Amino acid sequence: MKTILKTVAAAAMATVSVVGMAAADYPERPVEFVVPWPPGDLEDVLTRMIADDFQAAYDVPAAVVNRPGGGGGPFPGAISVATAPADGYTIGSFIIAIPTVGPNLGIPELNPDPFEPIGIFLTYPFVIAASADAPYSSIEELSAYAQDHDVTLGHFGAPLVPTRVTMALAESQGFSFASDAAFDALDCNTLASGDADVINTTLQLILPCLDEVNVLASIGSERISLTPDAPTVAEIDPSLNVALWNGLFVRSDTPQEVRDRIAEVARETVMSDRAQALAAETGALIYWQDAGASAAQIQQDIETLGTISGMLD
C-alpha cells in the first residue's frame, strides 16, 4: 500500500513540475486570441493591437482568429476557447454575455462557467438607433409611435445583453417591438435597407452615417462623448444600469504565471497612446480593469441581468 501511495505522490509531483515548467516557458509557440465576431469592430481592433504587442514582447506569433456566431451570439467562439487546453495559447476576447448569459443557455461546454477574466479593457459606445427620417427621435417618441405602428428591432442575438436591455427598456416604457431579427452586422445599411426600424449596435458601426441616424439612447451609465445629447438607458430606467464591456478570458485552470504574462502586455496596450486615441475617435471607454475587479463586475452584472430577466420572463 505504501508503495502505491508513493507512486501516486510521485506522479502528482511530476505533473505539477511539468505544469510549472510549461508556465515558466510560456509563451514558446503561436498564441491565438479568439474574437467571436466578424472583423472590424472595437473589440477586434483592440485585440489585434494586443496580439501585435504580445508578438513583439515575447517574439512568438500571435494572431486574432474571428469566429462569429451566425447572428445567434458569440458562443461558437467561446466554445472553441472552452475546449482548448488551459495553457494560455488560446485566449478569448469576450463580451459581457459569455460569462453572464452563456452558462444559462444549456450549452454543456459553457456550464458551469469555464472561464476566468484576465481583465476587462473596453466599454462599448453601444446605442439604440433609428434612421434620421424615422417619425421618432427619442425613446419617449418611439414608445408613443409603437402604440399604433409595427416597429422591427435588429440585434446581434436574442440572448445577448444589448437585446435584453433594449427589450426591457421597451417593457418599462410601455411598448413592445412587433418583431425582431438577429444580424451578424448592424450598420448603416441595416437601417437604409429597411431590414430593421430600430437597431442596437456599437457606435463604431454607424459612425460613417452618423448624420443620417438618430441615437435614441446609449446602453450604460455614462453618456457617449460623441453623442452627448442622447440619454443613457440607466438615466431612463436606473434598474437597467449595465454596461457592455469586453475583456480577455482564459480557462479557469490556466496557470497564474501565464495569466500574468498576458495581462502585462494587455494592460500596456490599452493604456497606450494609440489605444487612447481610438477611444477619443469612437467614444469608447478603453482602460484596464484587473482580474479581481473584473470578477466583481461580472457578479454585479449577473444581478442586474437577473432583474432584467424578471421583467421579461
N, C-alpha and C positions, 0 to 999 in steps of 0.2 A: 504493500500500500504506500509506504514511504517513497519507494522508487517511482511509483506512478505520480505522486504529488510533486516530486522533484522534477519529473519530466514535464508536467503541465506548467509548473512555475517557470522552468527554463524556457519553454516555448513562449509563454506570455512575455517574459523579459526580452526575448529575441524580437517579438513583434513590436514591442514598444521601442526597442532600439532602432529597428528598421524605419518605423514611422518618424522617429526623431531625426534620423539621418536624412530622410526624404524631405522633411520640413526645413532642415538646415541647408539643404542643397537647392531649395526652391528659389526661383524657377530655373529649370535646366532644359526645358523643351517648350514648344509653342503653347501659348495660352489663348483661349477663346473667351471673349465677352459676348454673351448671348443677349441680343435685344429682340424681344418678341413682337416687334412691329416692323413695318417697311422702313427703308432708309429715309432720312430727311428731316425728321422732327428733332426736337431739342435733346431728348434722351439719346438719340442716335449720334447727333453731332458731339455731345459732351462725352459719350462713351468712347467715341473714336479718338477724341483728344486724350482721354485717359489711356487708351490702348497704345497710342503713339508714344506717350511719355513712359509707359511701362516698358515698351520695347527699348527705348533709349536708356532707361535706367538700368535694366537688367540684361541687355544685349541678347534677348531671345525674341523670336517672332511673336507678336501679339496682334490679334485681329478681331474685329466685330463680325459676328455672324447674325444676320437678321432671320428670325423665324416667326413670321406673322401668323395670326390665328384665324384667317379667313373670315373676319368680321365678328367672330364669336368671342373674342377676347385673347389674352396673351398666354393662354395656358399650354399650348403645344411647346412654346419656348421654355416655359417654366418646367415642364415635364422633362425636357431634354437636359436641364441642369440637375433636376432631382435624381435622374437615373445615371448621371455621370459619376465617376469616382470622386470622393471627397478629398481631393488633393490640391485644389486651387487652380487647376488647369482649365476648368470650365466655370466661369463666373457669370451670374445673372445680373443684368441691369434691368430692374423690375419696378413697375408702378405699384402703387398702394394696394391694388386689387389682389395681387398674388398672395401676400401674407394675410390679408384681412378677409377676402372673399374665397380665394382658391380652396382652402380646406373644407369649405361647406358645400361644394358642388358635386360631391360624390366621385371625385377623381382619385383613385387609390394612391397614385404617386404623390398627391399633394395633401393627403390626410393620414396621419397628423402632419402638420406643417413641417416640412423637412429642412427649412431654411433658417438662417440667422443673418442679420444685417452686418455688413462691413461698415456701412454708413449711408446716410441719405444726403444727396447733393443737389437736388433740383426740386423746386416747386413750380409747376407749370402755370403759365398765364392761361388758364382754362376758362372758356367762355361759353355762354348760351347766346347764339347769334341768329339773326334773320336778315334777309335782304333789305337794303335801304328803302326799297319801294313797297315793303310789306305794310299792311294797314295797322301796324302797331310798332311802337318804338321803345316799349318798356314791358316789364313783366305784368304790371297792372293792366296795361292796354291789351296785352296778349290774353290775359285772363278774361277780359270783357269780350274780346273778339271770339274766343273759343267757346263761349256760351252758345253761339248760334252758327258757328262755322267749323268745318273739319280742319284740323291742323296736324301735319305729319312731322314727327321728330326723327331726325337722323342721329345715330350714335355709333359708338365703336363696339358695342355689345351689351345686351340686356343685363347681364350680371354685374357689369362694371360700375365702379363708384360714380363716375360722372353721370351715367344714365340714371342710377338710383337717386342721386341727389336731385337731378332735374325732374324726375317723376315725383319725388317727394315734395319739391317746391310747388309743382302744379297742384298736388293734393292740398297743400297748406294754403294755396291761393284760390282754391275753389274751382279748379278746372282740370280737365284731363286731355291728353292727346288722343285724337281719333285713331291714329295708327303710328307705328314706329318701325324703323328698319335699321339694321346694322351695316356698316360700311368699313372697308379697310382704310379708306382715306375720306376725310370730311374737310373739303376745301371750298374755294370759290366756285368751282364747277358744280358742286353738290347743290348749292343754292341757285345758281344761274340756270341749271337744267330743270329745276323744279322737282328734283328727286326727293327733296325734303323742304318743308317750310321753315323749320327751326332746326338748328344743329347744335350739339355740344362738342366742341373741338378745342384744340390748342390754338392760341392766337397766332402762333408761328405759321400755321397752315392757311390762314386767311389774311395775313399781312399784305400780300400783293394786291388784294382788292378791298382793303380796309375802308376806303372811301365809298364803297358800294355796299357796305354792310352796317347793320345796327347791332352793336353789342348790347344785349338786353340786361345781362348780369355776368359777373365773373364768379367762379366757384372757389371759395376760400374765405379767409378772414381779412385779407388785405387787398385793396383796390390795385389794379394793374396800372403801372406808371404810364403806359401808352394809351390807356382808355380810362382816364381818371374820373370821368363823369358817370361811368357805369357802376351801379352799386354792386356789392358782393351779395352772394346768396345768404351769407351769415348776417348781413345787415337787414335783409328782408325777413329772414326767419333764423334767429340765433341758434335754434336747436339743430340746424343743418350745417354747423360750422365744422367743415372738414376740408382740408387742403389736398390737392392732388400732387403727389410727390413721386420721385423716382430715386432709387438707391441701388447700391451694389450688394448682392447677396451670394452666400455660398451655403453648401450643405452644413448642417449644424455640427457634424463630426469632423469638420475641416480643422487641422491643427492651428493653434493660435498664432504661431510664428508665421505661418502662411498668410493668415488674415492680416497680420500687422504689416507685412510687406506690400500687400495690395492696398491697404489703407494709406500707407505712407505716400505712395505715388498719387493715388486718387485725390487726397487732400491737397497736395501741392498743385495738381492740375486745376481743380475747380476754383482755387483761390488765386490762380494766375491772372495776369493782365488780360490775356486773350479770352479767358472764360468770363471774366467780369465785364469785358466789352460786349460779349454776347448777351449778357444779362441786360445791359443798358439798351441794346438794339432791339430786344424781343419783349421786354417787360417781365421776363422770368426772374425768379429768385434763385441764385446759384451760390452755394455755401457748402460747408462741411459740418454734418451732424454725426458725432461718433456713434459707435455701436450701442453703447448703453442708452444714450438719449434717443437713438432711433428705435430701440426696442420699446422704450416707454411710449414713444409717439405711436407706435403700432397698437399698443394696448388701448391708448386713448381713442384712437380711430375706430377700433373694434367696438367700443362702447357707443360712439356716435352712430356708427352704422347699424348697431342694434336698435337705436331709436328710429332710424330711417326704415328699417325692416318692419318695426311695429306700425309705422304709418302706412306701409304699402301692402303688407301681407295679411 
